[in-house]
Amino acid sequence: MPLGRAILPSTSSSESHLLPPFGSEEKQNQPRDEYEKSTGRGADEPLSDYISRMAGIYTLYLAILQTPLASIASAIPSPQTPEQLVRLIPPILRFPASWTWLAFALRDPLPALAPTAQLVTVWIEIVGAEAIRLYSAPQVGKVFDVIMREGLGGGKLKGDSEATRQRLKLLLEGWRENVKPHPAREWT
């Protein structure tokens, strides 16, 4: 088993319960610090530091997901066919996992969690252009419209502050006006 296959998903999900997008619900009579630990947040960690740390982990994860499989073929010691590459790279480390994450993150109860608005912003910044390239501007635009209308307009995406919500709103407005204002990132 390749090292990254076992380590990255388990480390990421132990640091951030939202990488696989599942909210950790507080149980009745559960001590607050035990609940915070279940979310990956330190007992004395300020919310802003927690969200920044989660956004950093998520940025790395999305950077991996948006990397086409064909571009890593030359880094593998022995030549691999496309079928072998698909077996070598687990589904959680392929681009469709980012689309799945966004779909789950926009379902209740996750939009109400403080980090979600920031993580949706990171999603748009890192993989938005690749999503448009793969799934088309009209399809991705529908999701962005729902985020604007129901998430921000309807108040479902709470965020940790109004500044986070406004940043997401400005980013979505930029995408709407320019279709793809940010070119896909080039990792050369």
C-alpha positions as CSV (number, residue, x, y, z in Angstrom):
1,M,0.0,0.0,0.0
2,P,1.5,3.4,-0.9
3,L,2.4,5.5,2.1
4,G,0.2,8.4,1.2
5,R,-2.9,6.2,0.8
6,A,-2.9,5.3,4.5
7,I,-1.3,8.4,6.1
8,L,-2.9,11.4,4.4
9,P,-6.6,10.6,4.8
10,S,-6.2,9.3,8.4
11,T,-4.0,12.2,9.5
12,S,-6.2,14.8,7.8
13,S,-9.4,13.4,9.2
14,S,-8.0,13.2,12.7
15,E,-6.9,16.8,12.5
16,S,-10.2,18.0,10.9
17,H,-13.5,16.1,11.1
18,L,-14.7,18.1,8.1
19,L,-12.3,16.6,5.6
20,P,-14.5,13.7,5.2
21,P,-17.4,16.1,5.5
22,F,-19.2,14.9,8.6
23,G,-20.2,17.1,11.5
24,S,-19.5,15.9,15.0
25,E,-22.6,16.4,17.1
26,E,-22.4,17.2,20.7
27,K,-23.9,14.5,22.8
28,Q,-26.2,15.2,25.8
29,N,-24.1,15.6,29.0
30,Q,-20.8,15.4,27.0
31,P,-18.1,17.6,28.5
32,R,-17.3,20.6,26.3
33,D,-13.6,19.7,26.0
34,E,-14.4,16.1,25.0
35,Y,-16.7,17.5,22.2
36,E,-14.0,20.0,21.0
37,K,-11.5,17.1,20.9
38,S,-14.0,15.1,18.7
39,T,-14.0,18.0,16.2
40,G,-10.2,18.2,16.1
41,R,-10.1,21.5,18.0
42,G,-7.7,21.9,21.0
43,A,-9.3,22.6,24.4
44,D,-7.7,26.1,24.6
45,E,-7.5,26.8,20.8
46,P,-9.2,30.0,19.6
47,L,-11.9,29.4,17.0
48,S,-10.0,31.6,14.4
49,D,-6.8,29.5,14.9
50,Y,-8.8,26.3,14.5
51,I,-10.5,27.4,11.3
52,S,-7.1,28.6,9.9
53,R,-5.5,25.2,10.7
54,M,-8.4,23.4,9.1
55,A,-8.3,25.6,6.0
56,G,-4.5,24.9,5.7
57,I,-5.1,21.1,5.9
58,Y,-7.9,21.4,3.4
59,T,-5.9,23.5,1.0
60,L,-3.2,20.7,0.9
61,Y,-5.9,18.1,0.4
62,L,-7.5,20.0,-2.5
63,A,-4.2,20.7,-4.1
64,I,-3.7,16.9,-4.3
65,L,-7.2,16.3,-5.6
66,Q,-6.9,18.9,-8.4
67,T,-3.7,17.3,-9.7
68,P,-4.5,15.2,-12.8
69,L,-3.4,11.6,-12.5
70,A,-1.6,11.7,-15.8
71,S,0.7,14.5,-14.5
72,I,2.1,12.2,-11.7
73,A,2.7,9.2,-14.0
74,S,6.3,10.3,-14.7
75,A,7.1,10.5,-10.9
76,I,6.2,6.8,-10.4
77,P,9.3,4.5,-10.8
78,S,7.9,2.0,-13.3
79,P,5.6,3.0,-16.2
80,Q,1.9,2.7,-15.3
81,T,-1.1,2.3,-17.6
82,P,-4.1,4.5,-16.9
83,E,-5.9,1.5,-15.4
84,Q,-2.9,0.9,-13.1
85,L,-2.9,4.5,-12.0
86,V,-6.6,4.3,-11.1
87,R,-5.8,1.3,-8.8
88,L,-2.8,3.0,-7.4
89,I,-4.5,6.3,-6.4
90,P,-7.5,5.7,-4.0
91,P,-10.8,7.4,-4.8
92,I,-10.4,9.7,-1.7
93,L,-7.3,11.2,-3.5
94,R,-9.0,11.8,-6.9
95,F,-10.8,15.0,-8.1
96,P,-14.4,13.6,-7.8
97,A,-13.8,13.5,-4.1
98,S,-13.7,17.3,-4.0
99,W,-17.2,17.5,-5.7
100,T,-18.5,14.9,-3.2
101,W,-17.1,16.9,-0.3
102,L,-18.8,20.1,-1.5
103,A,-22.1,18.3,-1.9
104,F,-21.9,16.9,1.7
105,A,-20.7,20.2,3.1
106,L,-23.8,22.0,1.8
107,R,-26.2,19.5,3.5
108,D,-27.5,20.1,7.0
109,P,-26.1,20.4,9.7
110,L,-22.7,21.3,8.2
111,P,-23.5,24.7,6.7
112,A,-24.3,26.0,10.2
113,L,-20.8,25.1,11.5
114,A,-18.4,27.9,11.9
115,P,-15.6,26.5,9.6
116,T,-17.8,25.6,6.7
117,A,-18.0,29.0,4.9
118,Q,-14.2,29.3,5.0
119,L,-13.8,25.8,3.7
120,V,-16.3,26.4,0.8
121,T,-14.2,29.5,0.0
122,V,-11.0,27.4,-0.1
123,W,-12.8,24.9,-2.3
124,I,-13.7,27.6,-4.8
125,E,-10.2,29.1,-4.8
126,I,-8.3,25.8,-5.2
127,V,-10.5,23.6,-7.4
128,G,-13.2,25.9,-8.8
129,A,-11.4,26.4,-12.2
130,E,-10.8,22.6,-12.5
131,A,-14.4,21.9,-11.6
132,I,-15.5,24.2,-14.4
133,R,-13.1,22.6,-16.8
134,L,-14.3,19.1,-16.0
135,Y,-18.0,19.6,-15.3
136,S,-18.8,22.8,-17.3
137,A,-19.5,26.4,-16.3
138,P,-23.3,26.0,-16.3
139,Q,-23.2,23.0,-14.0
140,V,-20.8,24.5,-11.5
141,G,-22.6,27.8,-11.8
142,K,-25.8,26.1,-10.6
143,V,-24.0,25.0,-7.4
144,F,-22.5,28.5,-6.9
145,D,-26.0,30.0,-7.4
146,V,-27.4,27.8,-4.7
147,I,-24.6,28.7,-2.3
148,M,-25.4,32.4,-3.0
149,R,-29.1,32.1,-2.7
150,E,-29.6,29.6,0.1
151,G,-26.2,29.5,1.8
152,L,-25.5,33.2,2.0
153,G,-28.9,34.8,1.2
154,G,-30.9,32.3,3.2
155,G,-28.5,32.4,6.1
156,K,-27.6,28.7,6.1
157,L,-23.8,29.3,5.8
158,K,-23.1,30.9,9.1
159,G,-19.3,31.2,9.0
160,D,-17.3,32.4,12.0
161,S,-17.8,36.1,11.0
162,E,-19.5,38.4,8.6
163,A,-16.1,39.0,7.0
164,T,-15.9,35.3,6.1
165,R,-19.4,35.4,4.6
166,Q,-18.6,38.6,2.6
167,R,-15.4,37.1,1.3
168,L,-17.3,34.1,0.0
169,K,-19.9,36.3,-1.5
170,L,-17.3,38.5,-3.3
171,L,-15.6,35.3,-4.6
172,L,-18.9,33.9,-5.9
173,E,-19.8,37.3,-7.5
174,G,-16.5,37.3,-9.3
175,W,-17.1,33.8,-10.7
176,R,-20.6,34.8,-11.8
177,E,-19.3,37.9,-13.6
178,N,-16.3,36.4,-15.2
179,V,-17.2,32.7,-15.4
180,K,-13.6,31.9,-14.3
181,P,-11.7,34.8,-13.0
182,H,-8.9,32.7,-11.5
183,P,-7.0,30.5,-14.0
184,A,-6.3,27.0,-12.9
185,R,-3.2,26.8,-10.7
186,E,-0.1,25.6,-12.4
187,W,2.2,23.6,-10.1
188,T,5.4,23.6,-12.1
